[in-house]
Amino acid sequence: MAQGRAGAPPTLPLETVDERSKDRTLNDRAVQGISRPRLVVFRPATPNGAALLVTAGGGLSPGGDRQGRL
């Protein structure tokens, strides 16, 4: 029988996104139940050789749009 990830519950939580903003022009989402983290690349329209790596969150619960976005 296959074992799950170390320290994870037998059944992984369902990832959910809660939109907290009442203003449609402002994103304020909270994400809960993350069991498979991911890295997203935002490429500039005109690259200049510079790079920035933002590692936000640090295990905060819940995580949201206001972490790691400049």
Contacts in CASP RR format, 6 or more apart in sequence:
PFRMAT RR
TARGET T0000
AUTHOR 0000-0000-0000
METHOD contacts of the structure
MODEL  1
MAQGRAGAPPTLPLETVDERSKDRTLNDRAVQGISRPRLVVFRPATPNGA
ALLVTAGGGLSPGGDRQGRL
4 10 0 8 1.000
5 35 0 8 1.000
8 35 0 8 1.000
12 35 0 8 1.000
13 32 0 8 1.000
13 33 0 8 1.000
13 35 0 8 1.000
14 33 0 8 1.000
15 31 0 8 1.000
15 32 0 8 1.000
15 33 0 8 1.000
15 34 0 8 1.000
15 35 0 8 1.000
15 36 0 8 1.000
16 31 0 8 1.000
16 32 0 8 1.000
16 33 0 8 1.000
17 29 0 8 1.000
17 30 0 8 1.000
17 31 0 8 1.000
18 29 0 8 1.000
18 30 0 8 1.000
18 31 0 8 1.000
18 32 0 8 1.000
18 62 0 8 1.000
19 27 0 8 1.000
19 28 0 8 1.000
19 29 0 8 1.000
20 28 0 8 1.000
20 29 0 8 1.000
20 30 0 8 1.000
21 27 0 8 1.000
21 28 0 8 1.000
21 29 0 8 1.000
27 65 0 8 1.000
28 64 0 8 1.000
28 65 0 8 1.000
28 66 0 8 1.000
29 64 0 8 1.000
29 65 0 8 1.000
30 62 0 8 1.000
30 63 0 8 1.000
30 64 0 8 1.000
31 62 0 8 1.000
31 63 0 8 1.000
31 64 0 8 1.000
32 61 0 8 1.000
32 62 0 8 1.000
32 63 0 8 1.000
52 70 0 8 1.000
54 68 0 8 1.000
54 69 0 8 1.000
54 70 0 8 1.000
56 67 0 8 1.000
56 68 0 8 1.000
56 69 0 8 1.000
57 63 0 8 1.000
57 67 0 8 1.000
57 68 0 8 1.000
60 67 0 8 1.000
END
